Amino acid sequence: MGKGIDVPGAEVDTDPFVYGIGAQLAGGGVVTAVLPRTELKRSQVQFTTRR
């Protein structure tokens, strides 16, 4: 796997059924994910770029 970098992000932790995260990308885009709360203990989220 490639080397990761940290970027500023945001979380939405107000819904009882899902958890949302997102980050603004250096190129101006945004990446988001919405995960079911029942799967959070078994999940690790990583975003990657395509080449």
C-alpha angles and dihedrals in degrees: 000000000000128000114276130222130201119239131182112269145170136227134207107209102162104091118089093215106038140033120211132201134176144168137198113238126225091243092058100263130117130227123201141176132190116199131189109248090227089066101044096098090054097042135090115182122207127166121208137185124243120231 
